[in-house]
Amino acid sequence: MFILAWRAGHGRLPTTLDGVELCAAAVFLGVRMVGLIQLAVALPTAIVHTTSLPLFVTVLVGYVAESTSIAVAVLRAGAYRNARWGWIDTTVAALVLLSQPAFIASADSTGSWTAWGFALTLSSAVGAAIVFPRRRDIVLAVTVLPACYLLASLPVGAPGQMRATMISNAFAYVGFAVLTRLLVGYLRRLGADVESARRAATEAAAKAARLEERDHQRVLLHDNIGVLHLLADPDLPPTLAEPLRTQAISLANRVRAFLNEAISGTQSAASAAGLSEGRTLTDVVHAAAVEFGDLPLEISVDLATGIALPPAAANALQKALATLLANVRMHAGADNVVVHGDADQAQGEWEITVRDNGCGFDTATTPRGFGLRVQVEQTLETQHISAHVHSVPGDGTAVTLRGPLPGPVRGPMETAP
């Protein structure tokens, strides 16, 4: 399964706990397969030197059948974590080692593929380090395997060199198991940490989405509350009634669009188009001011002509300007409001200032309201646009917005080639 996926170009292991287990299973099966391939190459010579061909073939066929069964189970599960298979493999490996004296000559106990048990059962030590969750089970398996090897392979009166080779071979079981356990244990901890980080990132993204949704709702409520408050005023000037009704219809349409988006989970085509189209700075200012015809508004943005804004920055700036003008309408009591635009080539910035001669406020003691704090300062900050508020009680308020120039700016008298 994994090999077929690898050949198809889809074999990259996922960096998850499942991926770690699949990698560990692949290592175990890979070590077993390498041993079987080596035995297949040396099989003609091994058959010639065996002392009992029927027993040699029987033990080999049984071992291959057991290995195949484990491989199928592991590939289906995508992991080697079933301790029952671990004990079966350890038992079969022990039986193979104990049966070797019956089909090999003493001289072939080491350095010969007739005595193939040692080379192949090293993979059982690797598997034990992977499959058993408890260390005592690993220790038991790794104790049984070298004990069976030495018991069957160490003949009485064997030359000293052969005895030393067999004893050193026995330590290979321990070495393979310890190194495999260290590597797989480390990979499992890494996988757990990665999955924990992914869960934290997913939860953080979900929380951020909920907060963004809540802020969107608060923006709609904030704008509507201001208009409703003015419309409910019994002393509402007749000249203000019609602009407020127009703005109320616009806000109602925004709320309806928001509700439709919440139900369908998608933006309307008009909304999506508006977010994808770039606009100039002057377009944004005029679009924000169109609903505030009741204000004594003077717009002077000729010096900012030709400055193109990214779609996200244009939308954020339009909403921020609308909030500032709504605040002037609600709180300032001004009889003169100026929106002035300029561009500073040397500084690489454009600037929009909204200034009124209303009642003003003390910026040191008056906390920022939701509109100024969230809809203006925080929203613009995400688009790298700064907002500076200057106000003096009785002397009006000026809010200056500054953003980076996107490129060369054409002056008011220049035209495109």
C-alpha angles and dihedrals in degrees: 000000000000093000092050090050090048091052089050090053095252100098100107108129114236115243092239136102088265089053091051091051091048089051092050091049090049090053092051094047091042093055090047092048093049090054092049092049091051090050091049090055092049095038098102092055093043091053091053093054100041117113093211116030096184092053092043091054094043094053092044094049091048092050093048090049091051091047091050092050091052091047092053092048093047094048091049092050094040088224143061101230103117105112091198090066088047092058092045091053092047091049094048091048091051091050091050091052093047093049096052097089088062094063106026134067119240091247090058095055091104133028093019133104088215083077092050095153097089096052095046099041092057084080088060089061089051090049093048090056089054105038103043116076094194122069094218090061090051091049091050093050093045090049094050096049100055090038091056090044094053094041093054101034106039104083121196111264095015115161115270094245092054092047091051091049092051093048091050089048090055090059089057089074090058093044094050092048096047095047092046092049092050093050098042093043090053092048090050091053090048091049091050091049092049092050091047090051090048092051090049091049091048092049091047091050091048091049091048090050091051091049091048090050091048091050090049089054092046090051091054092046093047094053094044094047091056093052093043091049092055094044090053092055107110089207094055108149112243090233090060098046098076096047090048092050089051091050091045090056090049092050091046089054090050091052091047091050090049092051091048090050091049091052098044097032091226137092121249117256091249092050093047091048091051092053093049099047119087118225137189125253092249091051090055093050094050092045090053093048097048093088094050102066089132091068122089086247127176117186119198112171103135091116089059097053118138099022108138118207129203111253095250093048092047093053093046092048093049092052091046093051091048089052092050092050091046089054090051090051093047103039115009105067087204127168093196128044123175128191108193128184130195142160127220110203093185093054093036091231140119121213135204120186125192108197130177134177094221133122096296124196142233107267091196096059104023113082119225113262123226093264096053096036100043109016094043114021103030097037094049092045089064087059094047092253117136126214123205121187122202119178138156123192108257093007104077135246134275123194116190121198120194130187138167121273110245094214143312111352123219114222121235091263095047124093133197115266 
